[in-house]
Amino acid sequence: MSGISKLVSTVIILAISITLAIAVSHLIMSFSKHYTRVEVIASSAHHGDPSIVLIVKNLGGRAISITDLCLNKIPISSLIGDSVTSINPDITSSPIQVKPGESLNITISLNPSRWGGGEIVEISIGTSSGNRYYAMVSLT
């Protein structure tokens, strides 16, 4: 009888081990799916004459919608006509969609009499999901 009880206990331990392995692998896979759905924007900026070109890349798995752009924590819509002459494409009229894997160039034309060389500009991008992404540029 002891040989059968050892076999039964081995089968039970093996079944429990396989069940735990499946549960752990499912948990790990759910983490990776969760993090791949997070939207990510990589932004870089450089100063032209007299403009800032902002390159926005959607590295996430979902389309994003850019709804807001700020320079030094001031919404760009309130700077147009004074410190900013124009923005292309114009995000003040409607949000801009960026699909996964795509990039978008946003050109901000500056008023040269309002911005000086060596000035550092903080750029923040707001999305419809409430996330904010930042870039810095030094005007030359």
Solvent accessible surface area in square Angstrom, and as a share of the most:
residue,aa,sasa,rsa
1,M,200,0.89
2,S,77,0.50
3,G,51,0.49
4,I,116,0.59
5,S,64,0.41
6,K,140,0.59
7,L,116,0.57
8,V,76,0.44
9,S,51,0.33
10,T,81,0.47
11,V,85,0.49
12,I,94,0.48
13,I,114,0.58
14,L,104,0.52
15,A,53,0.41
16,I,96,0.49
17,S,57,0.36
18,I,93,0.47
19,T,88,0.51
20,L,109,0.54
21,A,61,0.47
22,I,113,0.57
23,A,53,0.41
24,V,80,0.46
25,S,58,0.38
26,H,131,0.59
27,L,94,0.47
28,I,102,0.52
29,M,109,0.49
30,S,45,0.29
31,F,108,0.45
32,S,52,0.34
33,K,118,0.50
34,H,101,0.45
35,Y,149,0.57
36,T,95,0.55
37,R,136,0.50
38,V,66,0.38
39,E,11,0.05
40,V,66,0.38
41,I,12,0.06
42,A,43,0.33
43,S,31,0.20
44,S,61,0.40
45,A,23,0.18
46,H,100,0.45
47,H,38,0.17
48,G,28,0.27
49,D,138,0.71
50,P,52,0.33
51,S,19,0.12
52,I,0,0.00
53,V,32,0.18
54,L,0,0.00
55,I,48,0.24
56,V,0,0.00
57,K,94,0.40
58,N,0,0.00
59,L,114,0.57
60,G,13,0.12
61,G,50,0.48
62,R,122,0.45
63,A,53,0.41
64,I,4,0.02
65,S,12,0.08
66,I,0,0.00
67,T,56,0.33
68,D,44,0.23
69,L,0,0.00
70,C,12,0.07
71,L,1,0.01
72,N,57,0.29
73,K,161,0.68
74,I,82,0.42
75,P,63,0.39
76,I,4,0.02
77,S,69,0.44
78,S,76,0.49
79,L,20,0.10
80,I,67,0.34
81,G,72,0.69
82,D,61,0.31
83,S,15,0.09
84,V,0,0.00
85,T,77,0.45
86,S,54,0.35
87,I,12,0.06
88,N,104,0.53
89,P,44,0.28
90,D,67,0.35
91,I,7,0.04
92,T,60,0.35
93,S,90,0.58
94,S,63,0.41
95,P,76,0.48
96,I,25,0.13
97,Q,115,0.51
98,V,3,0.01
99,K,121,0.51
100,P,61,0.38
101,G,73,0.71
102,E,85,0.38
103,S,68,0.44
104,L,37,0.19
105,N,87,0.45
106,I,0,0.00
107,T,45,0.26
108,I,0,0.00
109,S,33,0.21
110,L,4,0.02
111,N,37,0.19
112,P,90,0.57
113,S,100,0.64
114,R,144,0.53
115,W,35,0.12
116,G,39,0.37
117,G,68,0.65
118,G,55,0.52
119,E,65,0.29
120,I,105,0.53
121,V,0,0.00
122,E,41,0.18
123,I,0,0.00
124,S,5,0.03
125,I,1,0.00
126,G,3,0.03
127,T,8,0.05
128,S,80,0.52
129,S,69,0.45
130,G,61,0.59
131,N,60,0.31
132,R,91,0.33
133,Y,40,0.15
134,Y,128,0.49
135,A,12,0.09
136,M,118,0.53
137,V,9,0.05
138,S,59,0.38
139,L,3,0.01
140,T,135,0.79
